[in-house]
Amino acid sequence: MNDDIFEKYSEAGKMASRILSDGAKEIRVGVSYLELVESIEARVIDEGAGLAFPLNLSLNEDAAHDTASTGDERTFAKGDVAKLDLGIEIDGYIADTATTIDLGNNSLLLEASERALEAAIKAVRPGATSGDLGAAIQLEIESRGYRPISNLTGHGLDRYVQHGPPTIPNVGISGGVVLKEGMVFAIEPFATTGSGHVGEKTRAEIYSQIAQKPVRIPSARLILEKIRDRRGLPFSRRWLKEKKLDMALPNLVRSQVLHAYPVLADVSGSLVSQHEHTMIVTEDGCIVTTR
């Protein structure tokens, strides 16, 4: 990693931290879900950066991959636990960060994921393993009476790559990837009152291109043309205004040109909290870019 790349990671991280913090303050009972999502996304663009993925805003048992749909009429309600997950890219270098906003009485649940994140960050250094980080996360969450979500993980970041190696588990495992200086990754603990395992819902608003193949449907070709500049980074269905979208998107998924990201949720009625930071491993620890 040279100084120019480091600076881009750092700039993206500072911007993401500032915008996430400001956006979280706007989550209140009665506020429009759609208006909040679009205002935060617009601010990223206005400040000269790009969205690494559509703003994720997932409520209650939903842990990840939800975002506003076109015409979304949802508003925040008393008791909601809202996960706000923001990704910003500058020249393809990504900052990924998340926080949870409690509109109920769930402070201990939020503390569990936040303290788990801090414990994992303290364990980051060359020679440590991803299993060490997972153990630190699991201990903090379980000591407060909750479960870590075992099938969601932190992940490596690279230029125009949102999810790459290493995988950072949220539970302790034997061994794992050995951390090395210069690695860039996001740690994102999830604490839940539910089962500790998420499944897919039918709702999917986020997609990414995973292959380049000839397509015959004109509306599908228009979609691929529009998302070309994404370079494989995820996009929102809401960003597309093409006609026959309901036909073209499923066709592209079936053809394995696009990948759909269904909303991931724990059991109905449970609550999930999430906190996330991006960091760069240094010779004696790490630099957290998204503080």
Steps between C-alpha positions, in 0.01 A plus 500: 500500500646835398426843647247586230291189564523550876376855460199387295405240760541763771298765319218255430503392863478852640215587266313180583536560872367854476206418273402189699500697824290780354258257337451302822384817677215533249342165591198584713146370539289605200792579266469366144724201430528588130575868555774421751668245272492730198629800696800307633583354159469845341739649753767246409473599134487871582827469694673352196517132593318192376276249673676167546153347539146631551449630851387204710228576752372185669240493779453276802552130408634604157879501529622608157431569133186708534471841338215722393294403199345743251194649667589343836237614752666371816564735792696436817293382796548497875698192600686464171864390499643647179833392349656769278781359283687740269766429239693778328760463227759745372665380178380150597653501851228420749397601850228281652345599832179439691319599815170415668234744617263395777148643502404277789665377817780281366817672618663176620448336162671793327777494758563134420585555133685826567723353772556191287629719220737687731631175650570361152677819392728478806595147394604603146875474438731309264512137606156496659241281332146565384399233752642716780279789390193276482565375854524856631171589328320191629613557858375858515161418349430182698612658828206740463250223442470519120615290207746598227370431149723217390429508127576870453863609492736788455688507172803620312490808278690579183465739210142464371471184712249527783528142628832319473747316721556484788171391654463621860263270692269616776565185702823340614654249263819300511772681309375694205680749279822643642489879489777683318607862479321683219180293510180705473178361641176581679400342829122494557361322804126427512331432834152348508222407738408224254658179374842630399446395140349699212303376203388661175169682463328531163560876487803602290577860407877471452687337210849479355640392166699178525552406134503644151285307254297590191139581588209509258242708686539873415399613850765270650765644269404849614543401863847358434600815318380715787691303767822462302673772702426308821785259407322219681409698812140451619219726384140561600192414301382847604778660295360356176218669310490268197170357381429128547728490804293224660575277201860600430651466849377142565614403151851629570508315833386174339767546233758541779599842372372668815502382860208596725550578868185402690438658839668289769301454820499313828175351631187716495465720806869499587723807506846536345765764558811563286812713522777513239833667427756475221868469588848461355740268680826670603824362638378529860120501475264676262372835382119526509409713200132546588523657847 
